[in-house]
C-alpha cells in the first residue's frame, strides 16, 4: 500500500489519491483562474465529494460534479444536492451531518460547517440559486490516516470534536471575507489538534487576502503551502 497524496487543484479544490490509489475529488472548480492545467482532463475518478453548491466549488449548474460523475464515480453530498443532481441525470448518495458513507474504501463522515451553499442555476431565465446546504468532511483512508476537510466555513466551537476522530491533517480556508482568515484558522487548528494544515481558498481574487505565511506565524502546526498542481505526501 502506498501513501496518501494531496494535490491542490486551485482555489478550494483538492484531489486526494489514497494509499490504495483511489482518487477522491473535493470541490473541483475547473473555471478557477488558478486551476492547475494538468488536472483539467481527469485521469481517474473514483469518488466525488463536494462540500457545498457554490459555483466556485462545483461550477455553475454543478457542471464540475457532473463532468466527474460521467466516469461512473461515486458522488456523495447532502440530501438536497443529491435531489438536484438526480434531476440532471446524476445519481448521488445523499446524506446529512453525522452520517458516514464508505466509497471505494474511503470513509466520509459529514461534519458541520458555518457557511451557505446555493447552487448557481443559469438555465431557463434569470440566474438563480438553489440552496443545497454546506458541510465539511472527516475522511478516513484505507491505512487509517484521517483528514479534516472543513469546506468553506467560519470558526465554530464544535471543531473541537475533530479531536475525538483523531484527524492529524486539516485542509482549511484562510482567505477571509467569505470564510475564516488566518487568525480564525489558527484557532481552528488549536481546537482540532491537527499537526499539519493545508491552506486553501486564498489568493484566487484580491479580496481573498489571507496568506499561508500569516497562518504560519500564528500556529505551531506544520503549514504546507501548495501552489495549484503541487502535491504533498502524508
C-alpha positions as CSV (number, residue, x, y, z in Angstrom):
1,X,0.0,0.0,0.0
2,X,1.3,3.5,-0.9
3,X,1.0,6.8,0.8
4,X,-1.7,9.5,0.8
5,X,-1.0,12.2,-1.8
6,X,-2.9,15.5,-1.5
7,X,-2.9,17.8,-4.6
8,X,-4.2,21.4,-4.5
9,X,-6.2,21.9,-7.7
10,X,-6.6,25.7,-7.3
11,X,-8.9,27.8,-5.2
12,X,-10.6,25.4,-2.7
13,X,-10.2,22.3,-4.8
14,X,-8.3,19.2,-3.6
15,X,-7.5,15.8,-5.2
16,X,-6.8,13.1,-2.7
17,X,-5.0,10.0,-4.0
18,X,-5.4,7.4,-1.3
19,X,-2.9,4.8,-0.2
20,X,-4.7,2.3,-2.4
21,X,-4.7,4.7,-5.3
22,X,-8.4,5.7,-5.2
23,X,-8.9,9.2,-6.4
24,X,-11.2,11.4,-4.3
25,X,-12.1,14.9,-5.8
26,X,-13.3,17.6,-3.4
27,X,-14.6,21.0,-4.7
28,X,-13.1,20.9,-8.1
29,X,-13.8,24.2,-9.9
30,X,-12.1,24.0,-13.3
31,X,-13.0,27.6,-14.2
32,X,-10.9,29.0,-11.4
33,X,-8.3,31.4,-12.7
34,X,-5.7,29.5,-10.7
35,X,-6.8,26.0,-11.7
36,X,-4.0,23.5,-12.4
37,X,-3.9,22.8,-16.1
38,X,-2.5,19.3,-15.5
39,X,-5.8,18.3,-13.9
40,X,-8.3,19.6,-16.5
41,X,-8.7,16.2,-18.0
42,X,-9.3,13.8,-15.1
43,X,-7.1,10.8,-15.4
44,X,-9.0,8.8,-12.8
45,X,-12.2,9.5,-10.7
46,X,-13.4,7.1,-8.0
47,X,-15.2,9.4,-5.6
48,X,-16.6,13.0,-5.9
49,X,-17.4,14.7,-2.6
50,X,-18.1,18.5,-2.8
51,X,-18.6,20.4,0.4
52,X,-21.4,22.7,-0.9
53,X,-23.1,24.0,-4.0
54,X,-21.4,27.4,-4.6
55,X,-20.2,27.8,-8.2
56,X,-16.5,28.2,-7.0
57,X,-16.7,24.6,-5.7
58,X,-18.8,22.7,-8.2
59,X,-19.2,25.1,-11.2
60,X,-22.3,26.8,-12.4
61,X,-25.2,24.2,-12.5
62,X,-22.8,21.8,-10.7
63,X,-21.0,21.3,-14.0
64,X,-17.8,20.1,-12.5
65,X,-19.5,17.4,-10.4
66,X,-21.5,16.3,-13.4
67,X,-18.3,16.0,-15.6
68,X,-16.5,14.0,-13.0
69,X,-19.5,11.8,-12.4
70,X,-19.6,10.7,-16.1
71,X,-16.7,8.3,-15.4
72,X,-19.0,6.3,-13.2
73,X,-17.6,7.6,-9.9
74,X,-19.5,7.6,-6.6
75,X,-20.9,11.0,-5.8
76,X,-21.5,11.9,-2.2
77,X,-23.2,15.1,-0.8
78,X,-26.1,16.5,1.0
79,X,-29.6,15.1,0.5
80,X,-30.6,18.3,-1.2
81,X,-27.6,18.2,-3.6
82,X,-28.5,14.6,-4.5
83,X,-32.0,15.6,-5.4
84,X,-30.7,18.5,-7.6
85,X,-28.2,16.2,-9.3
86,X,-30.8,13.5,-9.9
87,X,-32.8,16.0,-11.9
88,X,-29.8,16.3,-14.2
89,X,-29.3,12.6,-14.6
90,X,-26.6,12.1,-12.0
91,X,-27.1,9.6,-9.2
92,X,-25.6,10.7,-5.9
93,X,-25.6,9.4,-2.4
94,X,-27.5,11.9,-0.3
95,X,-26.7,12.2,3.4
96,X,-26.6,14.6,6.3
97,X,-24.4,15.7,9.1
98,X,-23.3,12.8,11.4
99,X,-23.7,10.2,8.6
100,X,-20.9,8.2,7.2
101,X,-20.6,6.7,3.7
102,X,-17.9,4.4,2.6
103,X,-17.0,4.7,-1.1
104,X,-14.0,3.0,-2.9
105,X,-12.7,2.0,0.6
106,X,-12.7,5.6,1.9
107,X,-14.9,6.6,4.8
108,X,-16.5,10.1,4.6
109,X,-18.3,11.4,7.6
110,X,-20.3,14.6,7.1
111,X,-19.4,17.3,9.6
112,X,-20.9,20.7,10.4
113,X,-19.8,23.9,8.6
114,X,-20.8,27.5,9.0
115,X,-21.5,28.9,5.5
116,X,-24.2,28.8,2.8
117,X,-24.4,26.5,-0.2
118,X,-26.6,27.8,-3.0
119,X,-26.1,26.2,-6.4
120,X,-25.9,28.8,-9.2
121,X,-28.6,27.9,-11.8
122,X,-28.1,29.6,-15.2
123,X,-30.6,28.0,-17.5
124,X,-34.3,28.9,-18.1
125,X,-34.3,32.5,-17.2
126,X,-32.5,34.9,-14.8
127,X,-29.6,33.4,-12.9
128,X,-30.8,32.0,-9.6
129,X,-29.6,29.9,-6.7
130,X,-30.9,26.7,-5.1
131,X,-29.8,26.0,-1.5
132,X,-28.1,22.6,-1.1
133,X,-26.5,23.1,2.3
134,X,-22.9,23.2,3.4
135,X,-20.7,20.8,5.3
136,X,-17.2,19.5,5.9
137,X,-15.7,16.1,5.7
138,X,-13.9,13.8,8.2
139,X,-12.1,11.5,5.8
140,X,-10.6,8.2,6.8
141,X,-8.4,6.5,4.3
142,X,-7.5,2.8,3.9
143,X,-4.4,3.0,6.1
144,X,-6.2,4.8,8.9
145,X,-5.0,8.3,8.1
146,X,-7.7,10.8,8.9
147,X,-8.1,14.3,7.4
148,X,-10.5,17.0,8.4
149,X,-11.5,18.9,5.2
150,X,-13.6,21.8,6.6
151,X,-15.0,23.2,3.4
152,X,-15.8,26.9,3.4
153,X,-16.6,27.8,7.0
154,X,-16.1,30.3,9.8
155,X,-14.6,29.2,13.1
156,X,-17.0,27.4,15.4
157,X,-16.5,25.8,18.8
158,X,-17.6,22.3,17.8
159,X,-14.5,22.0,15.7
160,X,-13.1,20.6,19.0
161,X,-15.0,17.4,18.3
162,X,-12.5,16.7,15.4
163,X,-10.0,15.7,18.1
164,X,-12.2,12.7,19.0
165,X,-12.0,11.5,15.4
166,X,-8.2,11.5,15.6
167,X,-7.6,13.6,12.4
168,X,-4.0,14.6,12.1
169,X,-4.3,16.7,8.9
170,X,-6.6,19.5,8.1
171,X,-7.5,21.4,4.9
172,X,-8.8,24.8,5.9
173,X,-9.8,28.0,4.1
174,X,-7.7,31.1,5.0
175,X,-8.7,33.8,2.5
176,X,-11.1,35.7,4.7
177,X,-14.2,37.7,3.6
178,X,-16.3,34.6,2.6
179,X,-14.6,32.2,5.1
180,X,-12.3,32.5,8.1
181,X,-9.0,34.1,7.6
182,X,-5.6,33.2,9.1
183,X,-6.3,34.2,12.7
184,X,-9.5,32.2,12.9
185,X,-7.9,29.3,11.0
186,X,-5.1,29.3,13.7
187,X,-7.7,28.9,16.4
188,X,-9.3,26.1,14.4
189,X,-6.0,24.3,14.4
190,X,-5.9,24.6,18.2
191,X,-9.4,23.3,18.5
192,X,-8.9,20.3,16.2
193,X,-5.5,19.4,17.4
194,X,-4.2,18.6,13.9
195,X,-0.5,18.6,13.3
196,X,-0.5,19.5,9.7
197,X,-2.6,22.0,7.8
198,X,-3.0,22.7,4.1
199,X,-4.5,26.2,3.4
200,X,-7.0,26.7,0.6
201,X,-9.4,29.3,-0.7
202,X,-7.0,32.2,-0.8
203,X,-5.3,34.4,-3.5
204,X,-7.8,33.4,-6.3
205,X,-9.1,37.0,-6.1
206,X,-7.7,40.1,-4.3
207,X,-10.5,40.0,-1.8
208,X,-9.2,36.6,-0.5
209,X,-6.3,38.3,1.1
210,X,-5.2,35.8,3.8
211,X,-1.9,34.1,3.2
212,X,-0.2,30.9,4.4
213,X,2.7,32.9,5.8
214,X,0.3,34.8,8.1
215,X,-1.1,31.5,9.3
216,X,2.3,30.0,9.9
217,X,3.1,32.9,12.3
218,X,0.1,32.1,14.4
219,X,0.4,28.3,14.8
220,X,3.0,25.7,15.8
221,X,1.4,23.2,13.4
222,X,3.1,22.4,10.1
223,X,1.7,24.7,7.4
224,X,2.0,23.1,3.9
225,X,1.7,25.8,1.2
226,X,0.9,24.2,-2.1
227,X,0.7,26.1,-5.4
228,X,-2.1,24.8,-7.7
229,X,-0.9,21.5,-9.1
230,X,1.5,20.8,-6.3
231,X,1.3,17.6,-4.3
232,X,2.2,16.8,-0.7
233,X,2.6,13.2,0.6
234,X,1.4,12.4,4.1
